[in-house]
Amino acid sequence: MKEKLIVALDVSTRQEALRLAEQLWDSVGAFKIGMQLYNSEGPDIIRDIQALGGKVFVDLKFHDIPNTVCQTSRVITRREAFMFSIHASGGKEMMQKSACAVREVSHELKIAKPLVIAITVLTSINQEVFENEVGIQKPIEEQVVSWAKLAQEAGLDGVVASPKEIKAIRHACGPDFVIVTPGIRPLWATSNDQKRVMTPGEAVKEGATYLVVERPITNHPHPEQAARKIVEEMEEALDA
């Protein structure tokens, strides 16, 4: 069950990231490197985490014209990321070219193919913001499912979505489609700036493939204990 748990290393220095990775590498499945750490330390931080035995989810949310995202996908694949993210709102052609590039590079280099997943609607956005600020006049769940189906048609492995949409995505896209869920908050943690949240146990029961957790683990005085506690919650939920 620990392979389902991804810890977000949303810190600003290599030292902080490596300290957390050293504490957690045998308690979790992978580490997420987002824009904060990547832009602070550069791409070498991927290798640094991998050298400690950790798999890396490169969460830079690529969103550009199809050719740019295609070429960037080649670069990330060569860095042997476990998974990386692009925006579903970039359209089907952009996603198709990314998926094709990943397959080609993985085959050429004889390396494991990274999972390519599409960002749907950020967990910080609620229905009011979605309609009044983003400007999409439909229920969030409906749009998330639409983007998930488009990502699947484009050849991507899965999506990032709030746990509130897991069941609908699973119904629309089948049992093998990867669903990565941020917005995971144990009962003993606060929700902070995320609006559409769920506990670890609830998320795995709904059908999440991977759970992304940051502050409940990284802000804990004993991060490895917090990670183990979350894994236990997941195991207990599935055994119930």
Secondary structure, 3 states (H helix, E strand, C coil): CHHHEEEECCCCCHHHHHHHHHHHCCCCCEEEECHHHHHHHCCHHHHHHHHCCCCEEEEEEECCCHHHHHHHHHHHHHCCCCEEEEEHHHCHHHHHHHHHHHHHHHHHHCCCCCEEEEECCCCCCCHHHHHHHHCCCCCHHHHHHHHHHHHHHCCCCEEECCHHHHHHHHHHHCCCCEEEECCECCCCCCCCCCCCCECHHHHHHHCCCEEEECHHHHCCCCHHHHHHHHHHHHHHHHHC
